[in-house]
Each structure stands twice: as C-alpha cells, then as structure tokens.
Amino acid sequence: MNRHIKTYSMSERAAHPDFAIHDERGSPRIEQAHRHEYFQIQLNLAGQTRYHIGATVRSLVPGSLSFVLPYRVHRIPHPMHSKFYVINFNLRFLRPELNVDPMDLEDVPIDRAPEFAPFLFQEFMDFTLCGPDLEQAKDACMTMHEENSRRRFCSLEMIRANLLLMIGAVCRRHEQDLLRLSGAQAQRTSRRQALSR
C-alpha cells in the first residue's frame, strides 16, 4: 500500500497563485488522502458523503461546508450526481497583514482572526447552512466564480468580500460552539494529535 501523502501547491491546482474556485465540473478530483499548502472550503449543494480530516470522519450533506487548514491531511469522496463548490486560497489572500507561518495558525487568537475558527475546529464539529444563509453562500460562490474567471479592476476585493461574508455567516450560525471550543483551546489538542500522526 502506498502511504505517501502528496502535498499540493496552488500552482498545481489553479490558474492563479492566490485564489481559485470551481464547481463539480471543474478541476479533476483527488480521490486519495492528501494535503495542500493553502486553505480550502467546500460548499456541498447536492449529494451526501462522509469525509476524513485529520483523525476524524465528518458528514457532508446538502448545505454542509468543510474547512481545511493548510497541510491538514484530508480526503473527500464525491458521490455520483453531487454538486458543490471548492474554494482554494492562500493566507496572504485572506489576511495579507498577518505574518504567521501556516503551520502555526492554531496559535493565532480567535479574536484576532475570527474567520479562522471553522478551519481550526473542523475536526470537532460539522458546519451547515440553510434557508437564507445557504442562499447567500450560493450567491457568494457564484459571484466569486464570475469575478475570478474574468479578473478586472477590484475583482480580488469583490472575491475577498464575498468569501468573508460566507465564512462570517458560518461563524455566526455556530457562534456558541466555536466560542466554547476556543475557550477550551481544542485546536491545541488537534495540532498535537496531527504532530503525533
């Protein structure tokens, strides 16, 4: 059995080095466990599956989102007829002023960068949106996709605004659980387990 875990860079998976987005018709899917140097979000719109992230298995149903930190080993199988958006971006795209190694994101206080919370605690909980929040997330993905495909003046600002809007909706919907996990410093446990693995 091949136990090698490949680490992907943005240049291998995207046309631009800072941000990429595609739907189920986009880039070829990676079926085996892997990691990458960038952040990744998947918004699941149709189909149901279970995915591996770190040492845990989480559910992905319509309306679910998965948040993957840089260098976190994961595997998301996609059933037939599934529909989704996959968003990839590097740290400088989201937080250009934050001078931190991607391997040390667990040390960034949640009040300094609250949008990191779903990434830090993905191994501990599932994230879902429904109703107006889900429609807003779908609209945000469509806007990001359109702006990214024809980059022009202020496209990156429009993309970043919609990305933060979507992450913010997830944080607000799951606020209590995220604050509880942050208070317990659960992300430190996750990192220790990852280093042990």
C-alpha positions in Angstrom: 0.0 0.0 0.0 1.3 3.5 -0.9 1.4 5.5 2.3 2.9 8.6 0.7 0.7 11.7 1.3 1.1 14.2 -1.5 1.2 18.0 -0.7 -0.3 20.2 -3.5 0.6 23.8 -4.2 -1.8 26.4 -5.8 0.3 26.3 -9.0 -0.6 22.6 -9.4 -4.3 23.1 -8.9 -5.2 26.6 -10.1 -4.6 29.3 -12.7 -3.8 32.0 -10.2 -1.4 31.7 -7.2 -3.7 33.4 -4.6 -7.3 32.3 -5.2 -9.3 29.6 -7.1 -12.9 28.4 -7.2 -14.6 25.7 -9.2 -17.7 23.6 -9.1 -18.2 19.9 -9.6 -17.4 20.3 -13.4 -14.0 22.0 -12.6 -10.6 20.5 -11.7 -10.1 16.8 -11.6 -11.0 15.3 -8.2 -8.3 14.0 -5.9 -9.6 10.7 -4.6 -6.8 9.7 -2.3 -5.8 11.3 1.1 -3.7 14.4 0.5 -2.9 17.9 1.9 -2.1 21.2 0.4 -0.3 24.4 1.2 -3.4 26.5 1.1 -6.8 26.8 2.7 -9.8 25.0 1.2 -13.5 25.3 1.7 -16.1 23.0 0.1 -19.8 24.1 0.0 -21.9 20.9 -0.6 -25.1 21.5 -2.6 -26.3 18.1 -3.6 -25.3 14.5 -2.6 -24.3 13.1 0.7 -20.9 11.7 1.8 -18.6 11.3 4.8 -15.1 12.7 4.6 -11.9 12.2 6.5 -10.0 15.1 8.0 -7.1 14.6 10.4 -8.1 11.7 12.6 -11.8 12.2 12.3 -14.7 11.5 10.0 -17.4 14.1 9.4 -20.6 14.2 7.5 -21.2 16.3 4.3 -24.8 16.7 3.4 -26.6 19.4 1.3 -25.9 22.7 3.0 -22.7 21.4 4.7 -19.3 23.1 4.4 -15.9 21.6 5.1 -13.0 23.8 6.1 -9.4 22.5 5.6 -6.4 24.2 7.1 -3.1 24.2 5.2 -1.2 21.0 5.5 -4.1 19.1 7.1 -4.5 15.6 5.7 -8.0 15.0 4.3 -10.0 13.0 1.8 -13.5 13.9 0.5 -15.1 11.3 -1.7 -17.7 12.7 -4.1 -20.7 10.5 -4.9 -22.3 10.5 -8.4 -24.5 13.5 -9.1 -23.1 15.5 -6.3 -23.0 19.3 -6.7 -20.5 21.6 -4.8 -18.1 24.5 -4.9 -14.5 24.1 -3.9 -12.6 27.3 -2.9 -8.9 27.4 -2.5 -6.9 30.4 -1.3 -3.6 31.2 0.4 -3.1 33.0 3.7 -2.0 36.3 2.2 -5.1 36.5 0.1 -7.4 36.4 3.2 -5.1 38.2 5.7 -2.3 40.0 3.9 -1.2 41.7 7.1 -0.9 38.5 9.1 2.8 37.4 9.3 2.5 33.9 10.5 3.6 30.5 9.3 0.6 28.4 8.1 1.8 25.7 10.4 1.3 28.0 13.4 -2.3 29.1 12.7 -3.5 27.3 15.8 -1.6 29.9 17.8 -3.4 32.9 16.4 -6.0 34.1 18.9 -9.6 33.7 17.7 -10.4 37.3 18.4 -7.6 38.4 16.1 -8.7 36.4 13.1 -12.2 35.0 13.9 -12.6 33.8 10.3 -10.1 31.1 11.1 -12.4 29.5 13.6 -14.2 27.0 11.3 -10.8 25.8 10.0 -9.4 25.4 13.5 -12.4 23.4 14.8 -13.5 21.4 11.8 -12.3 18.2 13.4 -14.7 18.8 16.3 -18.0 19.7 14.7 -20.0 19.8 11.4 -20.9 23.1 9.8 -24.2 23.6 7.9 -26.2 26.5 6.5 -29.9 26.5 5.5 -32.5 28.9 4.3 -31.4 32.5 3.6 -27.9 31.8 4.9 -27.4 28.9 2.4 -28.8 31.0 -0.5 -26.4 33.8 0.4 -23.5 31.4 0.4 -24.5 30.0 -3.0 -24.8 33.6 -4.3 -21.4 34.4 -2.9 -19.8 31.4 -4.6 -21.4 32.4 -8.0 -20.1 35.9 -7.6 -16.6 34.7 -6.7 -16.6 32.3 -9.6 -17.6 35.0 -12.0 -15.1 37.6 -10.7 -12.3 35.1 -10.7 -13.0 34.0 -14.3 -12.6 37.5 -15.7 -10.4 39.2 -13.2 -10.7 43.0 -13.6 -10.4 46.2 -11.5 -11.5 45.4 -7.9 -12.2 41.7 -8.7 -10.0 40.5 -5.8 -11.7 42.9 -3.4 -15.1 41.6 -4.5 -13.9 38.0 -4.1 -12.5 38.6 -0.7 -15.6 40.4 0.5 -17.9 37.5 -0.6 -15.5 34.9 0.9 -15.6 36.7 4.3 -19.3 37.1 4.0 -19.8 33.3 3.6 -17.3 32.5 6.4 -18.9 35.1 8.7 -22.4 33.5 8.2 -21.0 30.1 9.2 -19.3 31.7 12.3 -22.5 33.5 13.4 -24.6 30.3 12.9 -22.2 28.2 15.0 -21.1 31.0 17.3 -21.7 29.3 20.7 -19.9 26.1 19.7 -17.0 27.9 18.2 -16.5 30.1 21.3 -16.8 27.1 23.6 -14.1 25.2 21.6 -11.9 28.3 21.6 -12.2 28.6 25.3 -11.2 25.0 25.8 -8.2 25.5 23.3 -9.4 22.5 21.4 -7.2 23.4 18.4 -4.1 22.7 20.5 -5.2 19.2 21.1 -5.9 18.8 17.3 -2.4 20.0 16.5 -0.7 17.7 19.0 -2.6 14.8 17.5 -1.6 15.8 14.0 2.0 16.1 15.0 1.9 12.6 16.6 0.4 11.2 13.4 
